[in-house]
Structure formats: structure tokens, C-alpha cells
Amino acid sequence: MKHQYLERSHRRPFHVRVLSRPNINRCWSVNLSLLGIGLIGSPKEGEGPLEGSSVELEIPLPGESRPLLARGQIRWRHDSVPSEHARTAFGVVFTGFEDTDQLRLARYLEGPPVRVAVAYADLHQRAQLDEALGDEVQLDFGDEPAQVETILGRGDVSALVVCGDDDVQALLLAQLAAAVTADNLTFEGRPRDLAARVVYCAKGEPRHIATLFDEKKVYRWLPPPFEIAALKEAVMDACQEHAKRLEQERMALELERNLLRERALRMGPEPSPVEAGPGFQSAAMEEVLAQIRVAAPHKVSVLLQGETGTGKEVLSRIVHRLSDRRDGAFVVQDCGALTETLLESELFGHVRGAFTGAVADHPGLFVMADRGTVFLDEIENTTPSLQAKLLRVLETGEVRPVGGSQIRRVDVRLVTASNRNLEAEVRAGRFRGDLFFRLNTFTVEVPPLRARKDDLLGLARSFVELFNHQHRKNVLGLSDKAERVLLGAPWPGNVRELRNVIERAVLLCPTGTLIEPTHLPKFQHHVPAAGPLRSHLAEAESSVLREALQRHHGIIRRAAKELGMDPVTFARRARKLGLSAGRR
């Protein structure tokens, strides 16, 4: 199956060491785009994230000290035939970023598409190279071995031009170029096709250079003094060959994966992603899934209403997977996590110079998800101004970036979620009625966990298995007493609360034993606050948040850390209580 979401987004060859959670052993990136990243690794049998699962990534960004922090979903996984150098390939589609990291990624990808390292060139050679190649590639010059290795360690260098009169130094660099990594260490089993192609223009004995050719460590040799026209041709050929080999390797993996899937389909159908997972066995959730199956194949706006933590994002992904847009992008945005200006920029994009910090154009999520699905969580937190712009996109399919005049047309399926009753919000004047009537074409009420206790133990057991894998434990499961405690708990935080409770229990429980009530928290039965009590609780919460902000000079992250809260949740609660959101 061809994944159009990657075909529509320009890939850049990109090979750096990537940290992932869950861990992928010896994980490297292969290519990078605005919508996703290709990874290879060597996970042990039965380890590493599976298709459809979520993953968190730390991606070193060339030229910057702080890595990109991204959330993604494993769109596909391909395990090669087991061998000494077996590798696993992963296709990851991005679902979210930390702070402004999506803008940082966009700025990087809008930079020079081809980068060439030049080692040990004198001033005359530098001038020649800059005049011949400066308009077509980004040249990075290095005079010392450590400096050259740092340039190569960026992960996006296509070719290395080796100059100079020191033949020993030049030959040593050519030897090392195929193995240098972002942390200046060799990587066992790293495919040589990821290394920069070497164009050797330095002095050296022919027999030594012939050995490098035999070992495929040199792409082209131009004995000094070289002609600049010949060097330009060699460098451009090296860059094209590098890109071609990377694409060939990617296509070979994709072809092999598709052939294996077709073979599996001939042997029998795979279980439905809706029916295979836990949490959908209760009568209440079977009714929800029946409604999802009706709505998913049609381009209608789906509104998911329910308490926080009930699994609305999971259901939105099911809508996407059951639609004819399943091969397109699926992007998620929490409308309560950003200010109005930043949210508008994230959704509709912006042009360079539109506001302070807009140093490059940003396409926006609606453009990035063209022919795919956009999921907007906590839609009730949008302002009337932004609601009007959302309505225009729904009615016309036209998107105009912040500060721009050019209009882009998009074909996007919109799924929204709210933890409040939007109809009541309309009556109270807090939400536009015209937008509400466009969003609620097909409304699905998602029941809280306490109303579908038949799902609880299945979810709990699946979380035990998940966190056993993530934390490398071997907890045997839940005891009968622990299960009774879970069934009797009120679960005001719904599935999200259950997940956190089970993760804590897995960490506390000794390996090889069952989770007992002692590993679970003491549940306080939830009594809905009303009247004066609700007012007193709001006042108390407002006081706590305000004082934390004052102690940390309005910096949300520090205040949230002190209170043990997620920064996004802290900012959202502060806005709802009428407090200044402070700085991030």
C-alpha cells in the first residue's frame, strides 16, 4: 500500500542517532519531512513499538543545541529476515511537537536541500568551490579533523570533498567518513549508503586510493590540481547518487513490506483495528463503535463529546483508519494548549515576518493534512474570532496563513472533541452557533469509564502488558482483590487515570508477582461539587495556581513542575479560572 502522506511531503536524507520511547535499539533516522520520519534500528525480538502505537522521539537538529521533541504514531513497521545484521524499518507520522518544535522543523527543512562538506581546502580552492557550487549547494568548510567530523555528524551531508597536501590526513579522513556519526562514534551495522559520498582531490599514492575504491569508500578521484568544472560535475553526481541510493533502499523496504502483507492477506484477513483492542467490549462502547462505523466512510464532521480522559483521541484515530483517507496524514491539535495567536498560526500557517519569531513560512496543519484528517481536541477553548476562521475553512476549503494574502485550497476531514456540552455553550453565548451546527453533523457521546465497567479490567490488563514492556518488568497481572478494588473505584479521570494508576502499580510491584491492593492508591469516592462547594473549590484552585505563578515570575513550566502538573493542563486551568496564563 502506498502511503500518500509521505509522498506529498518532500523528504530530506537525514541520518542522525534518534532516541525513542519506547526504546528502539540502535535507532537511526533515514529521512525527514514535515509530516514524518523514517527510522531504522535493531530491536530485539518482540521489542520496539508496533504498528499503530505511539512513540516519543528526541531528534538532534543540525546546528542546534536542543533536540526536536516530537510525538508520533508508527504508521508501518518492517522486520527484515533475522540475521547477524538484521534491521527493522519504521515509518513514523508526526502527531504533535513540544512547544515551537514544529516551527523549528519547518525552518530547517526550508534551508538548503543539499549540503556538502569540504575538508582541508586552501583559500584559493575555497574561492573556486564557492564560485562553482555556492548557488546550488550549502558548503561547509573544515580545516581540522575534529571540525570536519562535526560537520559530517550533522546527519544531512550528501558529499565530502577531501583536499589538501597531507596525504596521510586525507586518506585517514576518507577511511573514517563512512562510519562517522552524530556523536563521533562508529555504529556497528550502520548502512554505508547513509554515509556522505567522498570526492577525493588530495594528494595520495594511487595504490592507497585504489584500495579505498575497492572498499567503496571513495566515489570519485580527481588528482590535484583539479579542474573546477570536473570537480563540480563530480560533486553534483555524488549528491545525486547519494540521494538515489537512499531512495532505492527505502523503496526496497517498502516493496518487501507490501509483498509480505499481501502474502498475509492471502492467508487470512487481519483483525479489525476497532475490534482487536481492549476497551470496546461493553455495550456502551459497542454502541459508540457502531456509530463510528456509520460515520467514518463519509466526509461528515464528527463531534466527540465526553469527559476528559475517556479516549476521544483514540476514537478519532479509528474514524480516520476506517475512512478512505486512511493513507493520508492524521494530525492532532489540542485547542486548549496554545494562545489564540499561536493556535491560529499552527492551524492555518503563517508567512515569514508575520509576527515576532516568524523567521520562516509555516504551512499550517490544515495544509499539511490535505487529503487527510485533522483532529481538534477541546474545541470549546477556541475564541469567537478563531471559530469564525474555522467556519470559513469548513465552508470553502480555503486557508489563508497569518500575515499572508495567498489562499490555499485544502481537502480535510475534520473531527473535533469537547469535554463540555457544546449546545449548552452555544446557549450561554460562549460558542458560535453557526460553527456548532457545522461540527455536530454527526455527534457521538463517549461514556465515562464508570458507565462502562465491563471495559475496565480488559483495559487494566492491557496496560499491565504495555508497562511490562516499556519498563522491562514481568508483573504477572492483577490479583482478584486488586481487580475488585479497581471495579469499585469512581474513576473521575477515566481511562487516563486508570492508565496512570496501572503504570504506578507496575513500577511498585516486584517482578514475578501479582499486583495487589497495596500497590494501588487509596481511592477517594468522587462526589460532584455543586453550589457553594463548587465555588469554594474553584477559589482554592485559583489561589494555588496564582501563588505558584507569582513564585516563579509567571513561568508556567516552573509553576507546573512545582505542583506536579502537566504545563498544558496548568495553562488551561489558569485560563478557565481567569488567571493570566503567564509565559511558557
C-alpha positions as CSV (number, residue, x, y, z in Angstrom):
1,M,0.0,0.0,0.0
2,K,1.4,3.4,-0.9
3,H,1.4,6.0,1.9
4,Q,0.5,9.2,0.3
5,Y,1.1,11.3,3.4
6,L,4.8,10.8,2.8
7,E,4.7,11.1,-0.9
8,R,3.1,14.6,-0.7
9,S,5.8,15.9,1.7
10,H,9.3,16.4,0.5
11,R,11.8,14.0,2.2
12,R,15.3,15.1,3.0
13,P,18.0,12.5,3.5
14,F,18.7,12.7,7.2
15,H,20.8,10.3,9.3
16,V,21.3,11.0,13.0
17,R,21.0,8.9,16.1
18,V,17.4,9.2,17.5
19,L,16.3,8.4,21.0
20,S,12.8,6.9,21.2
21,R,10.3,5.9,23.9
22,P,9.5,3.0,23.8
23,N,13.2,2.3,23.1
24,I,14.3,1.2,19.6
25,N,17.8,-0.3,20.0
26,R,20.4,1.4,17.8
27,C,17.9,3.7,16.2
28,W,18.9,6.0,13.3
29,S,16.8,8.2,11.1
30,V,16.9,7.7,7.3
31,N,14.9,10.6,6.0
32,L,12.8,13.5,7.4
33,S,9.9,15.6,6.3
34,L,7.3,17.9,7.9
35,L,4.9,15.1,8.3
36,G,7.1,12.2,9.5
37,I,10.4,10.5,9.8
38,G,11.9,7.2,8.6
39,L,13.8,5.2,11.1
40,I,15.9,2.0,11.2
41,G,17.0,0.1,14.2
42,S,17.9,-3.3,15.6
43,P,15.3,-4.0,18.3
44,K,15.5,-7.4,19.9
45,E,12.8,-10.0,19.0
46,G,9.5,-8.9,20.4
47,E,10.7,-5.4,21.4
48,G,10.2,-2.0,19.9
49,P,6.9,-0.2,19.1
50,L,4.3,-1.9,16.9
51,E,2.2,-0.5,14.1
52,G,-0.4,1.9,15.4
53,S,1.3,2.5,18.7
54,S,2.5,5.9,19.9
55,V,6.2,6.9,20.2
56,E,8.1,9.9,21.6
57,L,11.2,11.0,19.8
58,E,14.2,13.1,20.5
59,I,15.7,14.1,17.2
60,P,19.1,16.0,17.0
61,L,18.6,19.0,14.8
62,P,21.7,20.0,12.9
63,G,23.2,23.3,14.0
64,E,21.1,23.5,17.2
65,S,21.9,22.5,20.7
66,R,18.4,21.3,21.7
67,P,16.9,18.3,20.0
68,L,13.4,18.3,18.5
69,L,10.9,16.7,20.8
70,A,8.1,15.0,18.8
71,R,5.3,12.6,19.3
72,G,4.3,10.2,16.6
73,Q,2.5,7.1,15.5
74,I,4.1,4.1,14.0
75,R,2.4,4.0,10.6
76,W,4.3,0.9,9.5
77,R,6.9,-1.4,10.7
78,H,9.0,-3.9,8.7
79,D,11.2,-6.5,10.2
80,S,13.8,-7.9,7.9
81,V,14.7,-11.6,7.8
82,P,16.6,-12.5,11.1
83,S,20.3,-12.5,10.5
84,E,23.5,-11.1,12.1
85,H,22.8,-7.6,10.7
86,A,19.0,-7.7,10.7
87,R,17.3,-4.3,10.8
88,T,13.8,-3.1,11.4
89,A,12.4,-0.1,9.5
90,F,9.7,2.2,10.9
91,G,7.6,4.8,9.2
92,V,6.5,7.4,11.7
93,V,3.9,10.1,11.2
94,F,4.2,13.1,13.5
95,T,1.1,13.7,15.7
96,G,2.5,16.5,17.9
97,F,5.5,18.6,18.9
98,E,6.8,20.2,22.1
99,D,6.4,24.0,22.2
100,T,7.5,25.5,18.9
101,D,9.5,22.5,17.7
102,Q,7.2,22.1,14.6
103,L,8.2,25.6,13.5
104,R,11.9,24.7,14.1
105,L,11.5,21.7,11.9
106,A,9.8,23.7,9.2
107,R,12.6,26.3,9.3
108,Y,15.3,23.6,9.0
109,L,13.5,21.8,6.1
110,E,13.2,25.1,4.2
111,G,17.0,25.5,4.3
112,P,19.5,24.4,1.6
113,P,18.3,21.0,0.3
114,V,21.8,19.7,-0.4
115,R,24.8,20.1,2.0
116,V,28.5,19.4,1.0
117,A,31.4,19.2,3.5
118,V,34.8,20.4,2.3
119,A,37.9,19.3,4.2
120,Y,41.4,20.9,4.2
121,A,40.8,23.3,1.2
122,D,43.2,26.3,0.9
123,L,41.9,29.8,0.3
124,H,42.1,29.5,-3.4
125,Q,40.3,26.2,-3.5
126,R,37.6,27.6,-1.2
127,A,37.0,30.5,-3.6
128,Q,36.8,28.2,-6.6
129,L,34.4,25.8,-4.9
130,D,32.2,28.7,-3.6
131,E,32.0,30.2,-7.1
132,A,31.2,26.9,-8.8
133,L,28.9,25.3,-6.3
134,G,27.7,28.1,-3.9
135,D,24.5,28.7,-5.7
136,E,23.4,25.0,-5.8
137,V,24.6,23.5,-2.5
138,Q,25.4,24.6,1.0
139,L,29.2,24.3,1.5
140,D,30.6,23.7,5.0
141,F,34.4,24.1,5.2
142,G,36.6,22.4,7.8
143,D,40.3,22.8,8.5
144,E,40.8,20.4,11.4
145,P,39.8,16.7,11.6
146,A,37.6,17.3,14.6
147,Q,35.8,20.2,12.8
148,V,35.2,18.0,9.7
149,E,33.8,15.2,11.8
150,T,31.4,17.6,13.5
151,I,30.2,18.8,10.1
152,L,29.7,15.2,8.9
153,G,27.9,14.4,12.2
154,R,25.1,16.8,11.3
155,G,23.4,13.9,9.5
156,D,22.4,15.7,6.4
157,V,25.7,15.9,4.4
158,S,25.5,14.3,1.0
159,A,29.1,14.6,-0.2
160,L,32.6,15.2,1.3
161,V,35.3,16.8,-0.8
162,V,38.8,16.0,0.6
163,C,41.5,18.4,-0.4
164,G,45.0,19.2,0.9
165,D,48.6,18.2,0.6
166,D,48.8,16.0,3.7
167,D,48.1,12.6,2.1
168,V,48.1,10.7,5.5
169,Q,45.5,13.0,7.0
170,A,43.4,13.0,3.8
171,L,43.4,9.2,3.5
172,L,42.5,8.8,7.2
173,L,39.5,11.1,6.8
174,A,38.3,9.1,3.7
175,Q,38.6,5.9,5.8
176,L,36.6,7.4,8.7
177,A,33.9,9.2,6.6
178,A,31.8,6.1,6.1
179,A,31.4,5.5,9.8
180,V,31.3,8.9,11.4
181,T,28.1,9.6,13.4
182,A,26.5,12.5,15.2
183,D,28.2,11.6,18.4
184,N,31.6,10.9,16.7
185,L,31.4,7.2,17.3
186,T,31.2,4.3,14.9
187,F,27.9,2.5,14.6
188,E,28.1,-1.3,14.1
189,G,25.9,-2.3,11.2
190,R,25.2,1.2,10.1
191,P,24.4,1.0,6.3
192,R,27.2,2.6,4.3
193,D,24.6,4.1,1.9
194,L,23.9,6.6,4.7
195,A,27.4,8.0,4.6
196,A,28.4,11.0,2.6
197,R,30.0,10.2,-0.8
198,V,33.7,11.0,-0.9
199,V,35.2,13.0,-3.7
200,Y,39.0,12.7,-3.2
201,C,41.0,15.7,-4.5
202,A,44.0,15.5,-2.2
203,K,47.4,14.0,-2.7
204,G,47.8,10.3,-2.3
205,E,49.5,7.2,-3.7
206,P,47.4,5.6,-6.4
207,R,47.6,2.1,-4.7
208,H,46.2,3.5,-1.5
209,I,43.3,5.3,-3.3
210,A,42.7,2.1,-5.3
211,T,42.2,0.3,-2.0
212,L,39.6,2.9,-1.0
213,F,37.8,2.4,-4.3
214,D,37.7,-1.4,-3.8
215,E,36.2,-0.8,-0.3
216,K,33.7,1.6,-1.8
217,K,34.9,4.4,0.4
218,V,35.7,6.8,-2.4
219,Y,33.1,7.8,-5.0
220,R,35.4,9.8,-7.4
221,W,39.1,10.7,-7.6
222,L,40.4,13.9,-9.1
223,P,44.2,14.2,-8.9
224,P,45.4,17.7,-8.0
225,P,45.5,20.2,-9.5
226,F,41.8,19.6,-10.3
227,E,39.7,21.4,-12.9
228,I,36.9,23.2,-11.2
229,A,34.3,22.2,-13.9
230,A,35.3,18.5,-13.4
231,L,35.0,18.9,-9.6
232,K,31.6,20.5,-9.9
233,E,30.4,17.6,-12.0
234,A,31.8,15.0,-9.6
235,V,30.2,16.7,-6.5
236,M,26.8,17.0,-8.1
237,D,27.0,13.4,-9.3
238,A,27.9,12.3,-5.8
239,C,25.0,14.2,-4.3
240,Q,22.5,12.7,-6.8
241,E,23.9,9.2,-6.3
242,H,23.7,9.5,-2.5
243,A,20.0,10.6,-2.7
244,K,19.2,7.9,-5.3
245,R,20.7,5.1,-3.1
246,L,18.8,6.3,-0.1
247,E,15.5,6.3,-2.1
248,Q,16.2,2.9,-3.5
249,E,16.8,1.4,-0.1
250,R,13.6,3.0,1.2
251,M,11.6,1.7,-1.8
252,A,13.1,-1.8,-1.4
253,L,12.0,-1.9,2.2
254,E,8.5,-0.7,1.2
255,L,8.2,-3.2,-1.6
256,E,9.3,-6.1,0.7
257,R,6.9,-5.0,3.4
258,N,4.0,-4.8,0.9
259,L,4.7,-8.2,-0.5
260,L,4.7,-9.7,3.0
261,R,1.4,-8.0,3.7
262,E,-0.2,-9.3,0.5
263,R,1.0,-12.8,1.4
264,A,-0.5,-12.4,4.9
265,L,-3.8,-11.2,3.4
266,R,-4.0,-14.3,1.2
267,M,-3.6,-16.4,4.3
268,G,-6.5,-14.7,6.0
269,P,-7.7,-11.2,7.0
270,E,-6.1,-9.2,9.8
271,P,-8.3,-8.4,12.8
272,S,-10.1,-5.1,12.6
273,P,-8.2,-2.3,14.4
274,V,-11.5,-1.4,16.1
275,E,-12.4,-4.9,17.3
276,A,-8.9,-6.0,18.2
277,G,-8.1,-3.7,21.1
278,P,-9.3,-3.7,24.7
279,G,-11.8,-1.1,26.0
280,F,-14.5,-1.8,23.5
281,Q,-16.3,-4.8,25.0
282,S,-19.0,-3.0,26.9
283,A,-22.5,-2.5,25.5
284,A,-22.0,1.3,25.8
285,M,-18.8,1.2,23.7
286,E,-20.2,-1.2,21.2
287,E,-22.9,1.4,20.5
288,V,-20.2,4.1,20.2
289,L,-18.3,2.0,17.7
290,A,-21.4,1.2,15.7
291,Q,-21.9,4.9,15.3
292,I,-18.3,5.4,14.3
293,R,-18.6,2.8,11.6
294,V,-21.6,4.5,10.2
295,A,-19.9,8.0,10.1
296,A,-16.3,7.1,9.2
297,P,-16.7,6.3,5.5
298,H,-18.5,9.6,4.7
299,K,-17.0,13.1,4.7
300,V,-19.1,14.4,7.6
301,S,-17.8,16.4,10.6
302,V,-17.7,14.2,13.6
303,L,-18.1,15.7,17.1
304,L,-17.0,13.5,20.0
305,Q,-18.4,14.7,23.4
306,G,-17.4,13.3,26.7
307,E,-15.4,13.8,29.9
308,T,-11.6,14.3,29.8
309,G,-9.7,11.1,29.6
310,T,-12.5,8.9,28.0
311,G,-10.5,8.1,24.9
312,K,-11.8,10.6,22.4
313,E,-8.5,10.8,20.6
314,V,-8.4,7.0,20.2
315,L,-11.9,7.1,18.6
316,S,-10.8,9.9,16.3
317,R,-8.0,7.8,15.0
318,I,-10.4,4.9,14.4
319,V,-12.6,7.4,12.4
320,H,-9.5,8.1,10.3
321,R,-8.5,4.5,9.9
322,L,-12.0,3.4,8.8
323,S,-12.2,6.2,6.2
324,D,-10.9,6.5,2.6
325,R,-8.3,8.9,4.0
326,R,-6.5,6.3,6.0
327,D,-3.4,6.7,3.9
328,G,-3.3,10.5,4.4
329,A,-2.0,12.5,7.3
330,F,-3.7,12.4,10.7
331,V,-2.7,15.5,12.7
332,V,-3.8,16.4,16.3
333,Q,-4.0,19.8,17.9
334,D,-5.2,20.5,21.5
335,C,-7.0,23.8,21.3
336,G,-6.5,24.4,25.0
337,A,-2.7,24.2,24.8
338,L,-1.9,27.4,22.9
339,T,-2.9,31.1,22.9
340,E,-5.2,32.3,20.2
341,T,-2.3,33.7,18.1
342,L,-0.2,30.6,18.3
343,L,-3.2,28.3,17.6
344,E,-4.2,30.3,14.5
345,S,-0.6,30.0,13.3
346,E,-0.5,26.3,14.0
347,L,-3.8,25.6,12.2
348,F,-3.6,28.0,9.2
349,G,0.1,28.7,9.0
350,H,2.0,32.0,8.7
351,V,4.3,33.8,6.4
352,R,7.8,35.0,7.3
353,G,7.7,38.2,9.3
354,A,4.0,37.9,10.2
355,F,4.9,38.3,13.9
356,T,8.0,38.3,16.2
357,G,9.7,35.0,15.8
358,A,8.2,34.1,12.5
359,V,11.6,33.7,10.7
360,A,10.2,31.4,8.0
361,D,7.0,30.4,6.3
362,H,4.9,27.7,8.1
363,P,2.3,25.9,6.1
364,G,-0.1,25.1,9.0
365,L,-1.8,21.8,10.0
366,F,-4.7,22.1,7.5
367,V,-2.3,22.4,4.6
368,M,-0.1,19.6,6.0
369,A,-3.2,17.3,6.4
370,D,-4.5,17.9,2.9
371,R,-6.5,14.8,1.8
372,G,-6.2,13.6,5.4
373,T,-7.8,14.2,8.8
374,V,-7.4,17.0,11.4
375,F,-8.5,16.3,15.0
376,L,-9.1,19.3,17.2
377,D,-9.4,18.4,20.9
378,E,-11.0,20.7,23.4
379,I,-12.6,22.8,20.6
380,E,-14.6,24.6,23.3
381,N,-11.4,26.6,24.2
382,T,-11.3,28.4,20.9
383,T,-12.1,32.2,20.7
384,P,-15.0,33.6,18.6
385,S,-12.5,35.1,16.2
386,L,-10.8,31.7,15.6
387,Q,-14.2,30.0,15.4
388,A,-15.1,32.3,12.5
389,K,-12.0,31.3,10.7
390,L,-12.6,27.6,11.3
391,L,-16.1,28.0,9.9
392,R,-14.7,29.6,6.7
393,V,-12.3,26.6,6.2
394,L,-15.2,24.2,6.6
395,E,-17.5,26.1,4.2
396,T,-15.0,27.0,1.5
397,G,-11.9,24.7,2.0
398,E,-9.8,27.9,1.8
399,V,-6.9,28.6,4.2
400,R,-5.1,31.9,4.4
401,P,-1.9,32.0,6.5
402,V,-1.4,34.6,9.2
403,G,0.1,37.7,7.6
404,G,-0.3,36.3,4.1
405,S,-2.5,37.1,1.1
406,Q,-2.2,33.8,-0.9
407,I,-5.1,31.4,-0.3
408,R,-4.6,27.6,-0.3
409,R,-7.4,25.2,-1.0
410,V,-7.4,22.0,1.1
411,D,-9.5,18.9,1.3
412,V,-9.6,17.9,5.0
413,R,-11.8,15.8,7.1
414,L,-12.4,17.5,10.5
415,V,-13.0,15.6,13.7
416,T,-13.5,17.6,16.9
417,A,-13.9,16.8,20.6
418,S,-15.2,18.6,23.6
419,N,-15.4,17.8,27.3
420,R,-18.3,20.2,27.6
421,N,-21.8,20.1,26.1
422,L,-21.3,22.4,23.1
423,E,-25.0,23.0,22.7
424,A,-25.1,24.4,26.2
425,E,-22.1,26.5,25.4
426,V,-23.9,28.0,22.4
427,R,-26.9,28.8,24.6
428,A,-24.6,30.5,27.1
429,G,-23.1,32.6,24.3
430,R,-19.6,31.1,24.7
431,F,-19.5,29.2,21.3
432,R,-20.7,30.3,17.9
433,G,-23.9,28.6,16.9
434,D,-23.1,28.5,13.2
435,L,-19.9,26.7,13.8
436,F,-21.6,24.3,16.2
437,F,-24.1,23.3,13.6
438,R,-21.3,22.5,11.1
439,L,-19.4,20.5,13.7
440,N,-22.2,18.4,15.0
441,T,-23.3,16.8,11.7
442,F,-22.6,13.5,13.5
443,T,-22.3,13.7,17.3
444,V,-21.0,10.8,19.3
445,E,-21.4,10.8,23.1
446,V,-18.5,9.0,24.7
447,P,-19.5,7.4,28.0
448,P,-17.2,7.8,31.1
449,L,-15.3,4.7,32.4
450,R,-17.6,4.4,35.4
451,A,-20.5,3.8,33.0
452,R,-18.7,1.0,31.2
453,K,-17.1,-1.1,33.9
454,D,-17.2,-4.1,31.5
455,D,-14.2,-2.4,29.8
456,L,-12.2,-1.7,32.9
457,L,-10.4,-5.0,33.6
458,G,-9.6,-5.5,29.9
459,L,-8.0,-2.1,29.8
460,A,-6.2,-2.6,33.0
461,R,-4.7,-5.9,31.8
462,S,-3.6,-4.4,28.6
463,F,-1.9,-1.5,30.5
464,V,-0.1,-4.1,32.6
465,E,1.3,-5.7,29.5
466,L,2.2,-2.3,28.0
467,F,4.1,-1.1,31.0
468,N,5.8,-4.5,31.5
469,H,7.2,-4.0,28.0
470,Q,8.1,-0.3,28.5
471,H,9.7,-0.7,31.9
472,R,11.2,-4.2,31.2
473,K,9.3,-5.8,34.1
474,N,7.5,-9.1,34.4
475,V,4.5,-8.4,36.6
476,L,2.2,-11.4,36.3
477,G,-1.1,-9.5,36.3
478,L,-3.8,-8.4,38.8
479,S,-4.9,-10.3,41.8
480,D,-8.6,-10.9,42.4
481,K,-8.5,-8.4,45.3
482,A,-6.8,-5.7,43.1
483,E,-9.4,-6.3,40.4
484,R,-12.2,-5.8,42.9
485,V,-10.6,-2.5,44.1
486,L,-10.4,-1.3,40.5
487,L,-14.0,-2.2,39.8
488,G,-15.1,-0.3,42.9
489,A,-13.2,2.9,42.2
490,P,-15.0,6.0,41.0
491,W,-12.5,6.9,38.1
492,P,-13.2,10.7,37.7
493,G,-10.1,10.8,35.5
494,N,-11.5,8.0,33.3
495,V,-9.1,5.8,31.1
496,R,-6.3,8.3,31.5
497,E,-6.4,7.9,35.3
498,L,-6.6,4.1,35.0
499,R,-3.5,4.1,32.8
500,N,-1.5,6.2,35.3
501,V,-2.7,4.0,38.2
502,I,-1.6,0.8,36.4
503,E,1.8,2.3,35.4
504,R,2.5,3.2,39.1
505,A,1.4,-0.3,40.2
506,V,3.7,-2.0,37.7
507,L,6.6,0.0,38.9
508,L,5.8,-0.7,42.6
509,C,5.1,-4.4,42.1
510,P,8.0,-6.9,42.3
511,T,8.8,-8.8,39.1
512,G,7.2,-12.2,39.0
513,T,4.3,-11.3,41.3
514,L,0.7,-10.1,41.0
515,I,-0.4,-6.5,41.6
516,E,-2.1,-6.3,45.0
517,P,-4.3,-3.6,46.6
518,T,-1.2,-2.3,48.4
519,H,0.3,-1.3,45.0
520,L,-2.8,0.8,44.2
521,P,-3.7,4.3,45.5
522,K,-6.4,4.8,48.2
523,F,-9.3,5.9,46.0
524,Q,-11.5,8.8,47.2
525,H,-15.0,8.3,46.1
526,H,-16.0,11.2,43.9
527,V,-18.9,13.5,44.9
528,P,-19.8,16.1,42.2
529,A,-19.3,19.6,43.6
530,A,-22.3,21.9,43.4
531,G,-23.4,25.3,44.6
532,P,-21.2,26.9,47.2
533,L,-18.9,23.9,47.3
534,R,-18.0,24.2,43.6
535,S,-17.3,27.9,44.2
536,H,-15.0,27.2,47.1
537,L,-13.1,24.6,45.2
538,A,-12.6,27.0,42.3
539,E,-11.4,29.7,44.6
540,A,-9.0,27.3,46.3
541,E,-7.6,26.1,43.0
542,S,-7.3,29.6,41.7
543,S,-5.3,30.7,44.8
544,V,-2.9,27.7,44.5
545,L,-2.2,28.4,40.8
546,R,-1.9,32.1,41.2
547,E,0.6,31.8,44.1
548,A,2.7,29.3,42.1
549,L,2.8,31.6,39.1
550,Q,3.9,34.5,41.4
551,R,6.7,32.4,43.0
552,H,8.0,31.6,39.5
553,H,7.6,35.0,37.9
554,G,4.8,33.9,35.6
555,I,6.8,31.0,34.0
556,I,4.2,28.2,33.5
557,R,6.7,25.3,33.2
558,R,8.3,26.0,36.6
559,A,5.0,26.6,38.3
560,A,3.5,23.4,36.9
561,K,6.6,21.4,37.9
562,E,6.3,22.6,41.5
563,L,2.7,21.4,41.6
564,G,3.3,18.2,39.8
565,M,1.1,19.2,36.9
566,D,1.4,19.0,33.1
567,P,2.3,22.5,31.8
568,V,-0.5,22.3,29.2
569,T,-3.1,21.3,31.9
570,F,-1.8,24.1,34.1
571,A,-2.2,26.7,31.4
572,R,-5.7,25.5,30.5
573,R,-6.9,25.6,34.1
574,A,-5.4,29.0,34.7
575,R,-7.3,30.4,31.7
576,K,-10.5,28.8,32.8
577,L,-10.1,30.4,36.2
578,G,-9.5,33.8,34.7
579,L,-5.7,33.9,35.6
580,S,-3.1,35.3,33.3
581,A,-1.5,32.3,31.5
582,G,2.0,33.6,32.1
583,R,5.0,32.6,30.0
584,R,6.0,29.2,28.8
